[in-house]
Amino acid sequence: MRPQPGISTTNLPPHPRRDPSTGPVGPGGGSGRRGWVVLAICCLSLFVVGLDTTMVNVALPAIGQDLNVGTSGLEWTVNAYTLVLASLLISSGAVADRVGRRRVFQLGLLVFGVASAACAFAPSIGLLIGARVVQGVGGSMLSPVALAIVVNVITDPKERARAIGVWAAVFGVSMAAGPVTGGALVESLGWRSVFWINVPVVVAVLLLTAFFVPESRGQQPRRLDVPGQLLLIVMVGGTVAMLIEGPRIGWVSPVVLIGYAVVAAATTGFVWAESRRREPLMDLGLFRRKSFTGAVVGAVVVFVALNATLLLGTLYLQDARGMSALAAGAVTLPMALGATVCAPLSGILVGRVGPRRPLLIAGTFTTLGGLCLVALDDDTSILVLLVAYLLLGIGFGFSNAPITNTAVNGLPADRSGVAGGLTSTARQFGAALGVALAGGIIVAAAPTDLAHASRPGWILVACCGLLVLLVARVSPTAGRSS
């Protein structure tokens, strides 16, 4: 039935075949049971992507042994995915805002699932890296677009903050639980199982999306900013590539020096182009708002701390302490527990009092967790490790919801895909920076010296907590914005 001219359709009950591309879905903007069903479906896609990221790291030794490949090839098994993912997140979000979020989300699921199967079948390291590149393309269409779908469906500010808290919990637990899950799969079924496990989950999410997730897009479709998207890809991709390769080939090597020049030129071109477009890919004026800039910086800082923790902890537990992948993952379980429990609480707190208080809690616990390990040695008590990981998990759990909520609220609802892409890109940049910094700290350390060599890394984690406290200072309280 076609609506008659002059009659509002805002409050019509949702229909499975309706394309609500001009606004929120359902009564109250989609709040209620339907909104939470959509959230659950989107969170399932987020969980499998986050789990995949950490499981692959655990599987690297087994991949190297089976495919007879050295360290460089193994590094690019991870880096190829990270580089492509970080480069395309904002562009994927922008395209989804224009052509339809559900459509792009389904395409991303399909690409990610097929690429995961190709990874599992890969007979050589070259084909595995190629499949990981395709996986990164699919992954770029999932996290930011799924978040945009949730934001479009759940529009009540308090419910949205709670939903983002759940979202952050799922993301946090997927990253923290990956080492345990990956270790169990590798030891019982082999490294290919860490890719096979993605396929049935992707199929399930595809089916659920077709039945329950509404289509949505920006109310006023914006022109595609092709120059801005290309320059952004070069800028982000080049920066992440230098962070990945810099510790290995040297920060002043000719290749990296050329990279500096390319990134600087792309950044200058991007700022120049975006400041002159009527409908830019990224409104640079947003960065004049302290709260928005703080959210982006906070996302980077938190993921520097998280990924430095994962790298330093994994190497210390397996190489210095001689633990198996499964046992090392078990020691990190308190981090997963802290993130899982505290992220939803953080979302509730954001809805009630704004992002400042959760960020103060996050910064405090992250600082304390890092300080617990600054005197790490080969005989450090397991109890100390468990307490440190619990404190860090609480810090990570309280950080994501206020950061994501502030960034999403910084853009109109019809640009929620770009907002999701911005926060996801900041996280990926932080992840690459954390790995580069932590890897550079311990790059020359023998297993027997790893504990002592990693101490500056734990100081770095504590400093990240202090920076989160500074971000909290510029974050708004409930009812205020800045």
Secondary structure, DSSP 4 states (H G I P E B T S, - for coil): -PPPTT---TTSPP-TT---TTS--SGGGGTTHHHHHHHHHHHHHHHHHHHHHHHHHHHHHHHHHHHT--HHHHHHHHHHHHHHHHHHHHHHHHHHHHH-HHHHHHHHHHHHHHHHHHHHH--SHHHHHHHHHHHHHHHHTTHHHHHHHHHHH--SHHHHHHHHHHHHHHHHHHHHHHHHHHHHHHHHH-TTHHHHTHHHHHHHHHHHHHHHPPP---SSPPPP-HHHHHHHHHHHHHHHHHHHHHHHH-TTSHHHHHHHHHHHHHHHHHHHHHHH-SS-SS-GGGGGSHHHHHHHHHHHHHHHHHHHHHHHHHHIIIIIS---HHHHHHHTHHHHHHHHHHHHHHHHHHHHH-SHHHHHHHHHHHHHHHHTTTT--TT--HHHHHHHHHHHHHHHHHHHHHHHHHHHHTS-GGGHHHHHHHHHHHHHHHHHHHHHHHHHHHTT--GGGHHHHTHHHHHHHHHHHHHHHHHHHTS--TT---
